[in-house]
Amino acid sequence: MEKPPSPKNLGRGLENPEMDRRELVNLFAKLRQEKGAKHPDEHEFNDDPKVIKANDKFFAWVKQEDAKADKAGTQKAHFENLLSKDLFYVDAGFDDPDYLDEVASEFLSQDLDDAESVTDEDLSEIIAKFRNKIDELKSKIGSKN
């Protein structure tokens, strides 16, 4: 699976890409509830026209946040952006244990390893956030099994 999951129809119909993460997470949470989806890659979920439109907004938001992190020019901004993107679908309520494991064991763990290898900037705060989220997700996975 790609990181983050990348449904079809990237980038169509984006008049105003300025997006607020909380509003976008709430939109995906509502769509997830309507469709009963547990994993963001479920075909029934991604084939819905409302979801396709929401995905366009998501990818515009990703582009917007990447540009902000690039403009900030710090490792901290880079890793804060990665953490926000890694947890987007989790924050929207997608709770399939396999998906949560993928986020914890692949996305967050890889980003944590990368952050720990940075030597020219103090990233102890963001490293702690990555560790806490990994532990939190692994705990959720354990309670679902």
N, C-alpha and C positions, 0 to 999 in steps of 0.2 A: 504494500500500500504506500502511496505517496504521502508526503508530509507537507502540509495538512492534506486530508482527503480532497481530491480535486474533481468534482463532478463536471459533467459536460457543459457546454455553452458559456465558456469563460468570456466575461467582458462585454456582453451585449447590453445595449440600452442603458448606459450609465451617464445620466446627465449631470448629477452632482455626487461625486464620490466621497465627499466629506461625511464620514459616518462616525457615530458614537458606538463604542463596543457594547455597552450595556444594552442599548436599544436593539442592536443586531443580535446579541445573545438572546434577548427576550423574544425576538421574532422567530429565531430558530427553535426556541423552547416551545413556543406556541405551535409551530408547524410540526415539531416532533410529537407533541401531545395529540394533535389532530390525526396524525398518521399512525400513532402507536409505535414509532420507530425507537429502537434501542441502539442502533449503530448508524453512524452518518453515511455509510456506504450502501445501505439497503436500497435495492433497485426501486421498490415501490415508493420509497421516500424521494429519491433523486429524480424520478420521472415525472413528478407532480409539477405542473407549470408554476405554482406559487413558490415551490422550492427552487426551481430553476432561476426565477427572478431574485429570490433571496440569495442564491449562490452568486449571482452577478454582483449584488451588494457586498457580499462577503469578500469576493476577490478585489473589489474596489477598495474595501477597508484594508485588506492585506497590503495592497500597493501603497495606500496612504500611510500606513504605519511603518512600512519598510522605508519610505522616503523620510519620515520623521526621525527614525533611528539613524539613518545614514547622515542626515543633516546634523544630528547631535554629535555624531562622530566619536562616540565613546563605546567601549566594550560593554559597559553597564547598560546603555540604551539598547545595544544590539541584543543582549541576553534578556533584558526585560521584554523586548519585542518578541523574541522566540518563546518565552514563557507564556505570554499572552496568547500567541497563536497556537501553541501546543495544547493549551487548556480550553480553547474556544468551545469545542463541541462538548467537552466534559461540563463546562459551565452552563451549556444549554440543556443539560440533563441526559445526554446520551450515556447510558450506563451498562451496556453490554460488557460482561466481564472480559471477553477477549479484546474488546476495544480498549477498555481501561488498562489492561495489561500491556497492550501495544503502546499506549501513550506513556505509561510509567517505565516500561522496560526498554523501549526503543527511543521515542522522541525525547522525553525528559532526561533519561540516562545519558544519551549521547550529548545533549546540550550541557548537562552537568559536567561530563568529562571534558568537553571543550572549554567550559568556563574555568574549571580547575587548572587547566593548562596555561591560562593567561597569567603572565608574570608582571606586566607593566601597569596593571591597574588593580586596586583592591576590589574584588568582587565577592567578599565574604557574605554580604547581605543577600545578594542574588543566589549565591551557591546554597545558602541556608533555605531560601525559598524553593529552589529545585528539590533539595533533599526532603523538605517537609511535604511537598506535593507528591513526590514519589511514595513516601511513607503513607500518606493519606489515601492515595489510589490503591496501593497494595492492601491496605486495611479494608477498603470497600470491596475489593475483589474477594478477599477472604471471607467477608460476611455474606457474600452472594453465593458462595459455593457450599 
